[in-house]
Amino acid sequence: MGLTKAGFVSKRLIEGGLASSTPVAVVEKGCHAGQRTVTGTLSELENLARQYQVQSPALLIIGEVVSLSESLHWFGELAQSSQQSQQIQQPQEKVSA
């Protein structure tokens, strides 16, 4: 249902005062071998699923927490971004504490 209502969700959140530049992520098939994540902004949310052909089940994540996706990455491929023209990001070297 989240994918089919993405346009409605983004419109209502923007109307409610959330910035259109708020980060969003769409996680397809979470915790499955085919898990995939695409990221963008709230204003792009409706088009992300279409652009990347995201299929259900999918989870919409909205807010600054999306910026943690690379540092918390533990499963599947790294996020695809609307800024990358559908290129998958290369893993970054992990820094140990």
Buried (B, 14 or more C-beta within 10 A) or exposed (E): EBBEEBEEBBBEBBEEEBEEEBBBBBBBBBEEEEEBBBBBBBBBBBBBBEBBEBEEEBBBBBEEEBEEBEEEBEEBEBBBBBEEEEEEBEEEEEEEE
